[in-house]
């Protein structure tokens, strides 16, 4: 189970490369249902439709089936996910549906990884981890991925001026319209359905001459109603990176069972004195030796 938690960290850290909060304000405006030409106004209208697909609810709670594949191992456990918009995201892993064995908790200020079996935990400020700080990593990257949202790195509000930063070719033939955005060493691509504007896949790539290339692909499926919007109940995250010159490829699948909008839950984890704090370096070493 400790290896499950460590491998999960690989994907979730890769997922968090270099974005900040994006909150859409104001009405979405008119949208274009069919796409034949490629005028600037049509591109803006289509991008509005994409980001307006984000769910309105403040809370998402669901039981989950959590599967992790490291290439040599494929392990599945049960659990739950609790997310509160702009505040916290928590994944709890449960063995045999009876006992919690670990959790991953992401808040606006820190990330916490808890190993219930060995009574160990990591708690790190995003800004105090060099890789995270260098790439602008924070809570809002994961939020955008897990909430199936369009985002712009470093911006708090989406505006038409920011939408102009996206590259989108509405004349593309087929059922999917790709949106792309480049920000420093980061490249983002969203695959969206041309008719609905739903995001079906997000690709985040970090390229660095010294450290190589790190890539995360997040696929969305099994969309169901959540409030007035459609929300994916199946997320597949594939992280590809190089750690100590060794290529790593980890895939996490999160299958939700009837996501709800419940707000009756604690937003922060409190640990007893029985738990020992360990360093991120120790965890990295364990990841490298998996």
Backbone as a ProteinNet text record, in pm:
[ID]
protein_1_A
[PRIMARY]
XXXXXXXXXXXXXXXXXXXXXXXXXXXXXXXXXXXXXXXXXXXXXXXXXXXXXXXXXXXXXXXXXXXXXXXXXXXXXXXXXXXXXXXXXXXXXXXXXXXXXXXXXXXXXXXXXXXXXXXXXXXXXXXXXXXXXXXXXXXXXXXXXXXXXXXXXXXXXXXXXXXXXXXXXXXXXXXXXXXXXXXXXXXXXXXXXXXXXXXXXXXXXXXXXXXXXXXXXXXXXXXXXXXXXXXXXXXXXXXXXXXXXXXXXXXXXXXXXXXXXXXXXXXXXXXXXXXXXXXXXXXXXXXXXX
[TERTIARY]
82.6	0	86.5	201.3	289.8	335.2	358.6	399.3	286.6	161.8	49.2	53.8	74.1	78.4	195.3	310.9	429.3	412.4	358.8	338.5	233.8	132.4	29.8	90	188.8	255.1	320.4	380.2	446.5	350.2	232.3	135.8	81.6	48.2	-14.5	82.8	211.7	310.7	330	336.8	345.5	225.2	109.1	-14.5	-10.3	72.5	68.7	172.7	225.8	331.1	278.2	285.1	285.2	159.1	48.6	-65.4	-116.7	-197.5	-255.9	-404.8	-469.5	-614.9	-678.7	-787.5	-868	-1013.3	-1077	-1217.5	-1290.3	-1391.6	-1466.2	-1572.6	-1578.5	-1675.9	-1763.4	-1885.5	-1976.3	-2039.6	-2137.8	-2206.1	-2115.7	-2145.9	-2059.9	-2078.3	-2192.1	-2215.4	-2262.1	-2287.5	-2339.4	-2235.7	-2282.4	-2191.3	-2225.7	-2131.9	-2150.7	-2162	-2275.6	-2297.5	-2224.7	-2220.3	-2149.6	-2036.5	-1931.7	-1811.4	-1775.1	-1773.1	-1736	-1625.3	-1629.8	-1526	-1440	-1346.8	-1245.6	-1222.3	-1330.7	-1315.5	-1277.6	-1221.4	-1180.3	-1298.6	-1411.8	-1528	-1579	-1575.5	-1619.2	-1526.4	-1397.1	-1303	-1331	-1354.8	-1384.8	-1513.9	-1615.6	-1743.4	-1727.8	-1646.1	-1626.2	-1551.2	-1449.9	-1375.7	-1464.7	-1555.1	-1651.7	-1736.7	-1778.8	-1861	-1785	-1656.1	-1576.1	-1565.5	-1525.9	-1508	-1639.6	-1748.6	-1879	-1935	-1868.4	-1911.9	-1874.9	-1789.1	-1748.2	-1868.8	-1873.2	-1986.5	-1992.3	-2113.9	-2134.8	-2120.1	-2133.4	-2134.7	-2005.7	-2017.4	-1901.4	-1834	-1910.9	-1859.1	-1884.5	-1787.9	-1804.6	-1754.9	-1842.5	-1808.8	-1853.3	-1767.9	-1805.7	-1719.9	-1778.7	-1697.3	-1624.4	-1509.3	-1429.6	-1368.6	-1339.2	-1248.4	-1118.9	-1008.7	-879.3	-784	-735.3	-643.2	-514.6	-402.3	-272.5	-190.3	-131.8	-50.8	87.4	190	326.6	404.7	335.9	404.9	428.9	490.3	517.2	407	326.9	221.4	92.8	-19.2	-150.6	-232.2	-264.5	-330.7	-455.5	-564.1	-689.4	-736.9	-785.2	-843	-966.8	-1046.3	-1161.5	-1123.9	-1222.7	-1194.2	-1300.5	-1261.1	-1353.5	-1276	-1348.2	-1288.9	-1379.8	-1318	-1389.3	-1321.1	-1396.8	-1340.2	-1430.9	-1369.2	-1440.3	-1371	-1445.4	-1390.5	-1305.7	-1184.4	-1091.1	-1045.8	-1057.3	-1020.3	-940.2	-995	-926.4	-972.2	-880.7	-911.9	-848.2	-927.5	-877.1	-916.5	-819.1	-843.7	-809.2	-907.3	-886.3	-891.3	-792.7	-781.6	-818.2	-902.2	-956.2	-932.9	-881.2	-856.9	-980.2	-1028.5	-1140.6	-1267.5	-1270.6	-1387.8	-1405.2	-1302.3	-1315.7	-1224.8	-1100	-1001.1	-928.2	-920.7	-844.8	-696.1	-626.2	-483.3	-397.6	-457.6	-379.1	-467.6	-413	-486.8	-391.8	-439.8	-369.2	-457.4	-403.3	-482.8	-410.6	-480.4	-424.4	-509	-446.7	-514	-447.5	-496.9	-437.2	-294	-259.6	-130.3	-30.4	-79	14.1	-43.6	45.9	5.6	42.9	-48.6	-23.4	-49.4	44.5	31.2	42.6	-59.9	-65.7	-62.5	28.5	38.1	-18	-142.8	-208.7	-145.9	-95.8	-42.1	84.6	177.4	305.7	310.3	194.3	183.8	288.7	300.4	392.4	316.1	372.1	306.9	408.8	371.7	448.7	356.4	407.8	331.7	427	400.1	493.5	421.6	483	435.3	476.4	385.4	416.7	539.2	549.2	656.3	791	795.1	920.5	983.4	918	973.6	1025.1	1155.5	1219.4	1150.4	1123.8	1062	926.2	848	715.2	724.4	814.2	828.5	877.3	974.4	1033	929.5	833.6	735.5	599.2	592	467.5	358.4	399.3	303.7	222	92	9.2	-119.2	-203.4	-328.6	-419.5	-419.2	-518.3	-497.6	-377.3	-354.3	-436.6	-421.8	-496.8	-646.6	-687.5	-829.7	-883.7	-811.2	-856.2	-866.6	-770.8	-772.3	-885.6	-901.7	-1002	-1143.7	-1157.2	-1289.6	-1323.9	-1234.5	-1261.6	-1282.8	-1183.4	-1195.3	-1088.3	-1120.2	-1022.3	-955.2	-823.7	-753.4	-641.7	-599	-484.7	-385.3	-260.2	-161.1	-143.9	-145.1	-114.6	-226.9	-346.7	-458.1	-572.3	-634.7	-743.5	-879.7	-891.6	-1020.1	-1003.6	-1100.3	-1098.3	-1167.1	-1100.3	-1155.9	-1135.2	-1203.4	-1183	-1038.5	-975	-833.6	-748.2	-776.9	-700.9	-735.2	-859.3	-898.8	-823.2	-779.5	-703.4	-567.9	-523.1	-395.3	-402.1	-522.7	-538.4	-530.6	-475.7	-478.7	-588.2	-683.3	-792	-827.8	-834.8	-867	-1004.5	-1104.1	-1241	-1271.2	-1179.8	-1200	-1153.9	-1101.6	-1055.5	-1170	-1149.2	-1251.3	-1255	-1372	-1385.5	-1469.4	-1480.5	-1566.7	-1495.6	-1362.4	-1285.9	-1218.1	-1214.2	-1145.6	-1035.6	-907.6	-799.7	-778.8	-756.3	-718.4	-577.4	-492.5	-355.4	-309.9	-214.5	-161.2	-18.1	71.2	211.1	243.1	310.3	346.8	485.5	589.4	725.7	763.2	805.5	842.3	722.6	604.3	484	403	352.5	261.9	134	19.5	-109.2	-192.2	-260.3	-352.1	-478.8	-594.6	-723.6	-795	-839.2	-919.2	-1066.3	-1142	-1280.6	-1376.9	-1497.2	-1598.9	-1653.4	-1655.3	-1695	-1839.4	-1930.2	-2071	-2101.8	-2042	-2075.8	-1974.4	-1849.3	-1743.2	-1686.8	-1732.8	-1682	-1534.6	-1455.8	-1314.7	-1305.9	-1250.7	-1237.8	-1095.6	-998.1	-859.9	-778.6	-689.2	-597	-454.6	-365.9	-224.4	-141.1	-57	33.3	175.2	260.6	398.6	495.7	592.1	698	829.1	895.2	1021.1	1134.1	1242.2	1357.1	1484	1581.8	1704.3	1778.6	1778.6	1854.4	1781.5	1646.7	1571.2	1487.3	1492	1415.5	1269.7	1185.9	1044.6	955.8	860.5	760.5	624	540.6	410.9	300.9	186.2	67.4	-46.5	-116.7	-237.3	-353.7	-457.8	-576.8	-695.1	-754	-867.1	-995.4	-1104.7	-1233.5	-1337.5	-1418	-1522.2	-1638.4	-1743.9	-1861.8	-1920.7	-1953.7	-2012.1	-2155.5	-2186.8	-2321.5	-2359.6	-2488.7	-2535.8	-2491.8	-2441.6	-2409	-2460.3	-2576.1	-2642.8	-2694.6	-2663.2	-2709.5	-2605.1	-2489.8	-2380.7	-2347.6	-2262.5	-2213.4	-2074.1	-2053.5	-1924.4	-1874.7	-1744.9	-1691.3	-1677.1	-1729	-1717	-1602.9	-1526.8	-1410.5	-1293.1	-1187.7	-1066.6	-949.8	-871.7	-752	-632.9	-539.3	-421.3	-298.4	-226.5	-102.9	13.3	107.5	223.7	348.8	423.2	548.9	657.2	761.5	868.4	998.7	1104.7	1236.6	1285.8	1309	1360.5	1495.5	1599.6	1736.5	1773.3	1740.6	1771	1696.8	1597.1	1517.5	1377	1330	1194.9	1090	986.2	876.8	745	662.1	530.7	429.5	341.6	243.6	105.1	8.6	-128.6	-221.4	-300.8	-399.9	-539	-628.5	-767.6	-856.8	-941.2	-1034.7	-1175.9	-1248.3	-1385.6	-1480.2	-1561.5	-1654.3	-1787.9	-1852	-1980.9	-2086.6	-2146.8	-2254.1	-2206.9	-2133.4	-2084.8	-2202.3	-2186.2	-2289.4	-2231	-2319	-2277.3	-2283.5	-2254.8	-2263.7	-2157.3	-2195.7	-2102.3	-2075.7	-2131.3	-2120	-1998.5	-1879.5	-1756.5	-1645.4	-1548.1	-1435.2	-1339.2	-1288.5	-1202.9	-1053.8	-1016.8	-875.4	-852.4	-739.6	-701	-620.4	-656.7	-583.3	-523.4	-392.7	-322.7	-283.4	-280.2	-238.8	-86.5	-36.5	108.4	175.2	96.7	153.3	215.3	179.9	229.4	365.5	453.6	587.7	595.3	645.8	663.5	793.4	787.2	905.6	926.7	1048.7	1082.8	1045.9	1031.9	1004.2	1119.5	1242.6	1359	1347.4	1297.9	1281.9	1181.4	1073.9	971.4	1024.3	1099.5	1156.7	1248	1328.2	1418.4	1339.5	1228	1144.5	1080.6	1038.3	980.4	1083.5	1206.1	1311.3	1345.8	1322	1356.9	1239.6	1126.9	1009.3	1035.4
-120	0	125.7	119.1	235.2	262.6	159.4	179.8	242.1	208.7	272.5	422.2	462	605.1	673.8	608.2	670	686.3	584.1	593.9	698.7	709.3	811.5	950.3	968.7	1098.5	1136.1	1038.1	1065.9	1130.5	1067.2	1120.9	1255.3	1267.4	1390.6	1507.4	1479.5	1587.2	1628.8	1530.3	1563.3	1645.9	1609.8	1679.8	1825.3	1858.5	1992.5	2086.2	2057.6	2139.7	2270.4	2378.3	2511.6	2583.9	2564.9	2650.6	2710	2816	2881.7	2897.5	2955.8	2960.7	3028.3	2963.9	3024.6	3018.5	3131.6	3136.4	3214.6	3153.9	3219.2	3307.1	3432.5	3524.3	3578.4	3614.5	3675.6	3572.3	3613.1	3520.4	3472.4	3354.4	3295.1	3362.3	3424.1	3488.1	3387.8	3432.4	3343	3241.5	3125.2	3020.1	2978.8	2912.6	2866.3	2714.9	2659.4	2515.3	2440.2	2495.6	2430.6	2520.6	2456.3	2529.8	2506.1	2611.5	2597.5	2695.2	2813.7	2911.3	2933.4	3025.2	3038.7	3185.2	3262.6	3403.3	3418.4	3533.1	3556.8	3549.2	3605.7	3603.1	3461.4	3379.9	3241	3162.9	3192.7	3125.8	3164.3	3293.6	3340.1	3275.6	3270.9	3211.8	3064.2	2993.2	2850.6	2831	2912.3	2902.7	2935.3	3029.7	3060.4	2937.4	2869.3	2749.9	2642.4	2627.5	2525.7	2555.2	2677.4	2702.6	2715.4	2744.7	2752.3	2613.9	2507.4	2371.4	2330	2406.2	2371	2367.8	2269.3	2255.7	2374.9	2409.3	2523.4	2488.3	2361.1	2320.9	2356.7	2377.4	2408.5	2281.3	2171.2	2046.1	1928.8	1838.1	1710.7	1600.3	1503.2	1392	1262.4	1159.6	1032.3	918.9	798.9	679.7	651.4	586.3	563.3	423.4	376	264.3	325.6	299.3	361.2	252.1	266.7	167.8	236.5	174.6	229.6	122.3	161.3	69.7	131.4	62.8	112.5	40.4	-40.8	-119.3	-260.6	-272.9	-405.1	-450.5	-355.9	-390.6	-315.8	-384.4	-324.3	-354.5	-250.7	-269	-182.4	-239.7	-165.9	-167	-53.5	-41.3	47	45.1	133.1	263.5	348.6	473.7	578.2	702.1	813.9	937.3	1031.2	1159.9	1270.1	1372.1	1489	1613.6	1698.2	1820.4	1939.4	2046.1	2172.2	2279.3	2343.8	2439.3	2545.8	2566	2668.6	2648	2523.3	2500.4	2371.8	2257.4	2131.7	2020.6	1924.8	1800.7	1687.2	1583.9	1473.2	1340.1	1250.2	1114	1020.9	940.9	844.7	704.1	621.3	485.2	386.4	288.9	196.6	52.8	-29.9	-171.4	-252.6	-331.8	-422.2	-349.6	-219.4	-142	-124.7	-157.3	-154.9	-53.4	-42.9	36.4	131.1	257	352.7	324.6	315.4	285.2	405.2	504.4	622.1	728.5	850.9	959.6	1061.4	1127.4	1237	1359.5	1463.1	1583.9	1706	1779.7	1899.2	2019.5	2116.1	2240.7	2353.2	2475.3	2589.1	2614.7	2571.4	2605.9	2491.3	2367.6	2256.2	2128	2029.7	1894.9	1802	1712.1	1616	1475.1	1384.4	1244.3	1163.1	1083.8	1010.7	860.3	791.8	646.5	597	549.1	506.1	379.6	291.8	164.1	183.1	267	285.1	411.8	481.6	602.5	706.8	732.5	833.3	930.9	1051.8	1149.2	1250.1	1313.3	1423.1	1543.5	1659	1782.9	1888.9	1938.2	2029.6	2151.2	2267.2	2391.6	2391.6	2423.2	2423.6	2510.5	2625.4	2720.7	2680.3	2576.9	2536.3	2414.5	2365.3	2255.8	2315.7	2303.4	2372.8	2349.3	2221.7	2191.7	2260	2253.8	2315.5	2467	2526.3	2672.1	2718.1	2646.1	2684.5	2680.1	2588.8	2571.8	2630.3	2706.1	2771.3	2674.3	2556.3	2454.1	2497.2	2473.2	2493.9	2413.8	2433.1	2359.6	2371.2	2486.2	2512.8	2433.3	2383.5	2296.4	2168.8	2102.2	1979.6	2006.1	2118.6	2149.9	2157.8	2226.3	2239.2	2102.2	2013.8	1881.3	1795.5	1795.9	1711.1	1764.7	1895.2	1953	1968	1920.4	1923.9	2067.2	2154.2	2296.3	2343	2446.2	2518.1	2621.4	2642.6	2737.8	2808.6	2921.8	2996.8	3011.5	2969.2	2977.7	3120.6	3134.4	3261.8	3362.4	3325.6	3419.6	3373.9	3471.9	3440	3444.3	3519.9	3534.7	3518.3	3451.4	3433.3	3551.3	3609.6	3721.4	3695.3	3773.3	3758.4	3787.6	3878.1	3908.6	3784.5	3709.1	3587.5	3476.4	3472.7	3370.6	3385.7	3507.1	3530.9	3461.2	3418.7	3350.1	3206.8	3151.2	3014.3	3004.9	2893.3	2860.9	2758.3	2788.7	2696.5	2705.2	2590.4	2585	2523.5	2608.3	2560.2	2496.9	2512.2	2451	2305.9	2257.8	2119.7	2023.2	1928.8	1830.7	1723.1	1672	1567.6	1613.4	1526	1552.9	1626.4	1636.7	1699.3	1827.9	1927.1	2053.5	2071.1	2073.1	2092.5	2240	2269	2402.1	2391.5	2487.6	2479.8	2613	2604.1	2722.1	2693.1	2787.9	2772.9	2877.8	2833.9	2924.5	2886.4	2955.6	2921.9	2782	2698	2560.2	2466.4	2522.1	2440.6	2450.5	2336	2330.8	2259.3	2319	2263.5	2238.8	2124.4	2093.8	2032.1	2088.3	2034.6	1980.4	1856.3	1798.3	1813.9	1888.9	1919.3	1868.4	1832.1	1789.1	1910.1	1904.3	2020.5	2062.8	1967.5	2001	2051.6	1989.1	2021.8	2113.4	2112.2	2187.7	2117.2	1994.4	1920.6	1885.1	1900.8	1862.2	1711.4	1640.1	1495.2	1451.8	1541.6	1507.3	1634.7	1632.2	1743.3	1689.4	1751.2	1713.4	1830.2	1801.9	1902.9	1851.3	1929.2	1887.1	1992.5	1948.1	2036.3	1992.6	2084.5	2052.8	2135.9	2067.1	2135.5	2063.5	2140	2078.6	1999.8	2052.3	1986.8	1864.9	1874.6	1769.4	1682.4	1710.7	1629.2	1672.9	1583	1613.5	1534.9	1604.1	1543	1568.8	1466.1	1482.7	1415.8	1483.6	1427.1	1431.1	1319.5	1314.2	1275.6	1356.3	1328.3	1309.9	1189.1	1159.5	1155.2	1201.9	1210	1127.5	1054.5	972.2	954.8	889.3	859.6	987.5	1083.9	1209.2	1186.6	1243.3	1235.8	1372.5	1392.2	1520.7	1540.5	1660.8	1702.8	1845.7	1861.8	1990.7	2012.1	2127	2158.7	2129.1	2077.4	2052.4	1904.1	1869.7	1734.5	1722.5	1616.2	1597.4	1454.4	1438.4	1304.5	1220.4	1098	1007.3	907.6	923.1	837.6	923.6	927.2	1003.4	906	921.1	839.2	931.7	925.5	1011.2	926	963.9	895.2	992.9	964.2	1050.1	986.2	1060.2	1012.6	1112.9	1064.9	1154.7	1077.5	1151.4	1092.2	1132.1	1032.4	1055.2	987.7	1067.8	1015.2	936.8	998.5	942.6	812.5	780.1	660.6	700.8	651.1	685	622.1	699.7	650.9	670.7	569.5	577.1	517.5	600.1	557.2	599.3	509.3	540.4	521.1	622.2	615.8	629.8	538.9	546	568.9	669.3	700	689.8	589.6	567.3	606.2	709.3	757.7	685.6	668.1	600.4	697.7	773.7	864.8	985.5	1074	1194.9	1278.4	1333.4	1415.9	1552.5	1643.2	1779.3	1807.4	1706.1	1717	1812.3	1890	1982	1942.5	1830.4	1788.5	1699.8	1760	1685.9	1782.1	1727.6	1807.2	1834.8	1957.2	1995.4	1979.8	1949.9	1935.2	1808.9	1741.5	1620.9	1657.6	1599.1	1618.7	1485.7	1483.6	1360.5	1363.7	1246.7	1236.3	1237.5	1243.1	1245.9	1112.8	1010.7	880.4	881	982.5	988	1057.4	1001.2	1055.8	1127.4	1249.1	1323.1	1280.2	1251.2	1213.6	1317.5	1322.8	1425.6	1384.1	1483.5	1457	1380	1403.9	1332.5	1182.2	1146	1004.6	939.9	1010.7	957.9	945.6	1047.5	1043.3	923	893.9	778.9	649.4	640.4	520.5	505.3	618.1	615.9	563.8	612	573.1	425.2	366.2	227.1	132.1	183.6	98.4	-2.9
0	0	0	67.9	65	-77	-157.1	-296.2	-377.1	-342.6	-410.8	-387.5	-260.9	-227.7	-297.3	-298.1	-358.3	-508.2	-574.3	-718.3	-751.4	-666	-687.6	-683.4	-596.5	-586.5	-718.3	-787.5	-915.2	-1012.4	-1030.3	-1125.2	-1079.4	-951	-903.8	-900.9	-878.9	-887.6	-1031.6	-1121.7	-1264.1	-1305.3	-1250.2	-1285.9	-1247.2	-1149	-1092.6	-1151	-1268.2	-1324.7	-1381.8	-1303.2	-1357.9	-1390.5	-1316.7	-1341.9	-1213.5	-1228.6	-1113.4	-1133	-1033	-1026.1	-1145.7	-1194.1	-1298.5	-1255.1	-1236.8	-1200.5	-1306.3	-1364.8	-1469.8	-1406.7	-1445.6	-1390.4	-1501.4	-1462.6	-1559.1	-1649.3	-1728	-1818.4	-1929.1	-1978.8	-2081.3	-2216.1	-2237.4	-2366.9	-2469.3	-2591.8	-2695.6	-2737.7	-2782.8	-2826.2	-2968.8	-3033.6	-3170.2	-3168.2	-3209.2	-3202	-3313	-3430.8	-3540.5	-3586.8	-3635.3	-3668.8	-3814.1	-3891.5	-4031	-4069.6	-4011.3	-4041.2	-3918.8	-3927.8	-3824.5	-3789.2	-3777.3	-3743.4	-3597.3	-3562.7	-3424.7	-3329.1	-3365.8	-3278.5	-3257.4	-3360.2	-3345.9	-3253.7	-3262	-3171.7	-3026.7	-3002.7	-2867.5	-2817.6	-2902.6	-2863.3	-2828	-2905.8	-2878.3	-2746	-2721	-2595.6	-2476.5	-2493.3	-2387.2	-2355.8	-2461.5	-2442.7	-2366.1	-2396.1	-2328.9	-2179.6	-2141.9	-1998.9	-1926	-1997	-1932.1	-1900	-1947.2	-1914.6	-1772.5	-1705.5	-1569.2	-1476.3	-1386.8	-1295.3	-1200.1	-1157.8	-1069.9	-921.9	-887	-748.1	-674.8	-544.8	-460.3	-409.2	-400.8	-345.5	-439	-445.3	-515.5	-422.8	-395.3	-306.5	-373.4	-367.8	-428.7	-373.8	-369.5	-347.7	-478.8	-470.8	-591.3	-592.3	-713.5	-734.8	-785.2	-715.7	-745.3	-792.8	-916	-972.8	-1013.4	-981.1	-1020.1	-1090.7	-1202.9	-1283	-1302.3	-1254.5	-1266.3	-1375.8	-1454.4	-1556.5	-1508.6	-1392.6	-1337	-1242.5	-1193.2	-1099.2	-1133.4	-1105.7	-1124.6	-998.9	-922.3	-793.8	-788.3	-734.2	-721.5	-576.8	-531.7	-397.9	-407.4	-301.4	-294.5	-226.2	-207.4	-137.8	-163.4	-146.1	-167.3	-208.5	-268.7	-305.3	-253	-192.4	-140.9	-196.6	-263.3	-320.7	-289.5	-242.6	-222.3	-305.4	-391	-488.4	-420.1	-472.7	-426.7	-282.5	-231	-91.5	-71.1	-110.5	-79.5	-173.5	-197.1	-267.1	-187.6	-159.4	-77.7	-139.8	-152.7	-197.1	-81.4	-36.9	70.7	13	48.1	-2.9	106.9	73.6	172.3	128.9	220.6	192.6	229	133.3	154.3	199.8	176.6	214.3	362.6	439.8	584.8	653.5	608.2	681	586.2	625.2	545.5	562.8	448.7	453.9	414.9	352.2	314.7	254.4	247.6	184.6	123.6	20.8	-44.6	-27.5	34.8	60.3	5.2	-81.1	-143.2	-102.2	-36.9	-2.9	-81.1	-62.8	-132.5	-87.1	36.8	95.4	102.3	103.3	121.6	62.9	46.6	8.9	123.8	159.1	266.7	214.3	242	205.2	333.4	364	490.4	465.1	532.2	530.1	663	661.7	784.6	842.2	756.3	802.2	884.2	832.8	899.8	984.1	994.2	1076.7	1036.3	906.5	854	765.4	752.5	665.2	613.6	502.6	444.5	439.9	474.7	461.9	409.1	288.9	223.8	168.1	188.6	128.7	-18.1	-107.7	-250.6	-280.3	-215.4	-245.2	-186.6	-102.8	-40.3	-106.6	-210.3	-289.2	-419.7	-443.1	-555.1	-687.8	-719.9	-849.4	-861.3	-753.4	-754.8	-769.9	-693.3	-697.1	-833	-890.4	-1018.6	-1131	-1119.5	-1225.6	-1192.5	-1082.1	-1047.7	-1004.4	-957.2	-918.2	-797.9	-802	-684.4	-692.9	-596.4	-581.8	-703.4	-768.4	-871.2	-1000.3	-1021	-1135.9	-1123	-1007.7	-985.1	-986.3	-930.2	-929.7	-1072.5	-1160.1	-1298.8	-1365.9	-1337.9	-1397.8	-1342.5	-1210	-1148.5	-1167.6	-1189.6	-1209.4	-1357.6	-1446.3	-1590.2	-1639.2	-1608.5	-1638.7	-1736.2	-1811.5	-1893	-1804.1	-1821.1	-1734.9	-1810.6	-1754.5	-1805.7	-1690.8	-1707.2	-1599.9	-1548.3	-1416.3	-1353.4	-1351.1	-1397.8	-1402.5	-1313.6	-1245.6	-1154.1	-1221.3	-1329.6	-1397.2	-1547.2	-1607.3	-1751.3	-1819.2	-1915.7	-1991.7	-2140.2	-2224.3	-2368.2	-2406.6	-2334.3	-2362.4	-2340	-2233.3	-2205.7	-2304.4	-2346.7	-2443.9	-2574.6	-2603.2	-2725.7	-2724.4	-2605.1	-2594.3	-2647.6	-2654	-2699.1	-2850.7	-2896.5	-3038.4	-3059.4	-3148.7	-3176.5	-3324	-3387.9	-3530.9	-3547.4	-3563	-3573.8	-3709.4	-3803.3	-3934.9	-3937.6	-3822.7	-3815.4	-3841.3	-3930.7	-3961.8	-3853.3	-3823.5	-3723.6	-3605.6	-3505.9	-3391.4	-3279.1	-3286	-3179.1	-3226.7	-3137.5	-3164.4	-3059.4	-3099.9	-3002.7	-2970.5	-2842.1	-2796.2	-2741.1	-2768.7	-2719.7	-2662.1	-2571.7	-2503.5	-2462.5	-2487.8	-2447.3	-2342	-2234.5	-2126.5	-2074.4	-2122	-2082.1	-2127.6	-2032.1	-2063.5	-2067.6	-2044.3	-2037.4	-2166.2	-2211.1	-2326.4	-2282.1	-2315.7	-2278.6	-2404.5	-2406.7	-2515.5	-2455.5	-2492.1	-2450.5	-2573.8	-2569.6	-2676.3	-2637.7	-2719.2	-2684.7	-2792.8	-2750.6	-2846	-2920.7	-3051.2	-3131	-3105.8	-3082.9	-3064.6	-2924.5	-2823.2	-2684.1	-2616.8	-2665.5	-2599.5	-2477.8	-2448.3	-2332.6	-2351.5	-2244.6	-2247.8	-2227.3	-2324.4	-2314.9	-2279.9	-2299.3	-2265.8	-2248.1	-2148	-2124.5	-2123.4	-2201.8	-2204.9	-2154.6	-2054.7	-1999.4	-2015.9	-2083.2	-2108.4	-2058.2	-1977.5	-1928.3	-1992.9	-2061.9	-2130.4	-2072.5	-2036.2	-1977.7	-2023.6	-2075.3	-2128.1	-2021.7	-1900	-1793.4	-1736.6	-1725	-1657.8	-1750.9	-1879.8	-1972.9	-1982.8	-2026.5	-2050.5	-1954.8	-1898.5	-1811.8	-1873.6	-1880.9	-1944.9	-1864	-1856.2	-1795.1	-1895.2	-1906.7	-1988.6	-1898.9	-1899.7	-1820	-1914.7	-1914.2	-2000.6	-1918.4	-1978.8	-1910.3	-1985.1	-1908.6	-1971.1	-1873.2	-1920.4	-1840	-1778.4	-1862.3	-1816	-1767.6	-1650.3	-1593.9	-1538.1	-1520.6	-1469.3	-1324.5	-1296.1	-1160.1	-1148.4	-1085.7	-1092	-1233.2	-1289.8	-1426	-1532.6	-1491.8	-1585.7	-1594.4	-1690.5	-1707	-1645.2	-1565.8	-1499.9	-1525.6	-1557.1	-1585.9	-1459.3	-1461.6	-1347.5	-1364.9	-1473.1	-1495	-1538.6	-1456.7	-1486.6	-1497.4	-1603.8	-1621.6	-1637.9	-1543.7	-1545.9	-1575.3	-1679	-1714.1	-1704.2	-1614.7	-1595.6	-1649.9	-1731	-1786.8	-1749.6	-1681.8	-1639.4	-1628	-1599.7	-1579.5	-1442	-1354.8	-1220.7	-1209.5	-1181	-1171	-1296.6	-1414.9	-1546	-1576.1	-1493.5	-1517.2	-1560.4	-1675.2	-1720.3	-1630.2	-1600.7	-1517.2	-1591.7	-1584.2	-1647.4	-1550.6	-1498.6	-1400.5	-1447.1	-1436.9	-1475.3	-1356.1	-1327.2	-1220.6	-1281.4	-1243	-1286.6	-1165.3	-1174.1	-1066	-1122	-1076.5	-1121.3	-1008.7	-1032.3	-931.1	-942.3	-827.6	-824.2	-771.4	-862	-822.6	-745.3	-811.1	-745	-693.1	-571.7	-509.8	-474.3	-429.4	-398.4	-248.1	-167.3	-21.7	34.7	135.3	201.1	346.4	390.6	529.8	550.9	551.3	575.7	616.8	691.1	738.8	624.5	617.6	505.5	533.6	656.4	689.4	770.2	741.8	814.7	937.9	1052.5	1177.4	1219	1244.2	1281.5	1428.6	1489.7	1629.2	1639.5	1760.5	1785.1	1750.9	1721.6	1686.3	1547.1	1467.2	1329.9	1323.2	1240	1221.9	1087.7	1090.1	965.5	898.7	769.2	692.9	584	530.4	432.8	291.9	205.8	64.5	1	47.9	-5.7	19.7	139.3	170.5	76.2	49.6	-39.8	-181.2	-226.8	-360.8	-376.3	-272.3	-277.9	-289.8	-217	-223.7	-360.4	-418.9	-553.5	-653.4	-641.5	-734.4	-722.7	-603.3	-581.8	-602.4	-648.7	-669.5	-780.8
[MASK]
++++++++++++++++++++++++++++++++++++++++++++++++++++++++++++++++++++++++++++++++++++++++++++++++++++++++++++++++++++++++++++++++++++++++++++++++++++++++++++++++++++++++++++++++++++++++++++++++++++++++++++++++++++++++++++++++++++++++++++++++++++++++++++++++++++++++++++++++++++++++++++++++++

